[in-house]
Every structure is written in structure tokens, then in C-alpha cells.
Amino acid sequence: MKKSLGFLVGIVVPAFIMAGSMTNSAVAQEKAAKATVKPKVLLENDKVRVYEIAWKPGAENTTIASSAYRIVRALKGGTIRRNFADGKKETVVWKTGQVRMNEPSQAYTATNIGKTEIHLYVVQLK
């Protein structure tokens, strides 16, 4: 009886430990998917702000200066969903090398809904 109990404990305990580590891994992935994006400022003065920004898949940018003109070049393209304050949603596909001028608009957040990282170079006029 003691041998069978020891055998059962020897199997069940490692199974619980493995299940717990997989749960922690899933929680870490979920947190990474809800990560926010932080721009890397390359130059800033009273006239312009130049920065690079990268979104991992699932990451969200809540710091978009939607009230400014921005020249944006995709260093690495992908798909972003813009969520506007009024509930409207817009999907934007960036091709690598593409350049756009974004005019001032209503406030929104942007989420990388693709499966690859997106990397943009932005010149924001003040």
C-alpha cells in the first residue's frame, strides 16, 4: 500500500507542478499581449518630435498625438486597428517602406492585430 501511495504521489505532484508552470506561462503571454508601446525619442525640439515605435503582436499604443501632423514610415509593416473614442474602428495595413502623412484626427488607440512586430519611424510636427 505504501509503495502504491508513493508511486501515486510521485506522479501526481510533478503533474501539478507542470500544470502550474504552464499556467504561469499563459499568464505571462497574456500580459505581453496587453503590453503598451513606448516610443524611442530620437530628436525633440520646439518644432518636431522624431521617434521610432515598435508594436509586438497584441500590443497597444495609447499615446498617439492625434492632434498633430505626423509623417510616418514603416520600417517593418503589419496591421494595426485604430479604436476611436466614439466606438468607430479602422484597420490600417502598413507595407514595409510605405510613407504616409497622418493629419490631426480625433483621439484613438492603436493595437497590433497582426502576427508580426510592426516598426514605425515618425516625424511629428508641433
C-alpha positions in Angstrom: 0.0 0.0 0.0 2.8 2.4 0.9 4.6 1.7 -2.4 1.4 2.4 -4.5 0.8 5.6 -2.5 4.4 6.7 -3.0 4.1 5.9 -6.7 0.8 7.9 -7.0 2.4 10.9 -5.2 5.4 10.6 -7.4 3.2 11.0 -10.5 0.6 13.5 -9.2 2.9 16.1 -7.6 5.1 16.6 -10.8 1.9 16.8 -12.8 0.6 19.6 -10.6 3.9 21.4 -10.8 4.0 21.2 -14.6 0.3 22.5 -14.8 1.2 25.4 -12.6 4.2 26.4 -14.7 2.1 26.2 -17.9 -0.5 28.5 -16.2 2.2 31.0 -15.3 3.5 30.9 -18.9 0.0 31.5 -20.2 -0.5 34.5 -17.8 2.9 35.9 -18.9 1.9 35.6 -22.6 -1.5 37.3 -21.9 0.3 40.2 -20.1 2.7 40.5 -23.0 -0.2 40.6 -25.4 -1.7 43.5 -23.5 1.6 45.4 -23.3 1.7 49.0 -24.2 4.1 50.6 -26.6 6.7 53.2 -25.7 8.3 55.4 -28.3 12.1 55.7 -28.5 12.6 59.5 -29.0 15.5 60.3 -31.4 15.1 64.1 -31.5 12.8 66.6 -29.9 12.8 70.4 -30.0 10.2 73.1 -30.1 9.2 72.3 -33.8 9.4 68.5 -34.2 9.5 65.2 -32.3 11.2 62.3 -34.1 10.8 58.8 -32.7 10.7 55.1 -33.6 8.0 52.9 -32.2 7.6 49.1 -32.3 4.5 47.0 -31.6 4.7 43.4 -30.7 1.7 41.4 -31.8 -1.2 42.3 -29.5 0.5 45.4 -28.1 -1.5 48.7 -27.8 -0.4 52.3 -28.2 -2.4 54.7 -26.1 -0.1 57.7 -26.5 -0.8 58.8 -30.1 -0.6 62.5 -30.7 -3.7 62.6 -32.8 -3.9 66.4 -32.7 -0.6 66.8 -34.6 0.6 66.3 -38.2 2.8 63.2 -38.5 5.0 61.8 -41.3 5.2 58.0 -40.7 7.4 55.5 -42.5 7.0 51.8 -41.9 10.4 50.2 -41.2 8.6 46.9 -40.8 5.0 46.7 -41.9 1.9 45.0 -40.4 -1.7 45.5 -39.5 -3.0 48.0 -36.9 -6.5 48.5 -35.6 -7.4 52.0 -34.6 -10.1 52.3 -31.9 -11.7 55.7 -31.7 -13.3 57.3 -28.7 -16.7 57.3 -30.4 -16.5 53.5 -30.8 -15.5 53.5 -34.5 -12.8 51.0 -35.6 -10.5 51.3 -38.5 -7.9 48.7 -39.8 -4.7 50.1 -41.2 -2.3 47.9 -43.2 1.3 49.2 -43.4 3.7 47.8 -46.0 7.4 47.9 -45.3 8.9 51.1 -46.7 5.5 52.9 -47.1 5.3 56.5 -46.1 2.1 58.3 -45.0 1.1 61.7 -43.7 -1.3 61.5 -40.8 -3.4 64.6 -40.3 -4.8 65.6 -37.0 -7.9 63.5 -36.1 -10.0 62.5 -33.1 -8.3 60.6 -30.3 -7.7 56.9 -30.8 -5.6 53.9 -29.5 -3.9 51.6 -31.9 -3.4 47.8 -31.5 -1.2 45.5 -33.5 -3.7 42.8 -34.6 -1.2 41.0 -36.8 1.2 38.2 -36.1 4.4 40.1 -36.6 6.1 43.1 -35.0 5.4 46.5 -36.6 8.1 49.1 -36.5 7.4 52.8 -37.5 9.6 55.9 -37.8 7.6 59.0 -37.0 8.3 62.7 -37.5 5.6 64.7 -35.6 5.2 68.4 -36.2 4.5 70.5 -33.1 
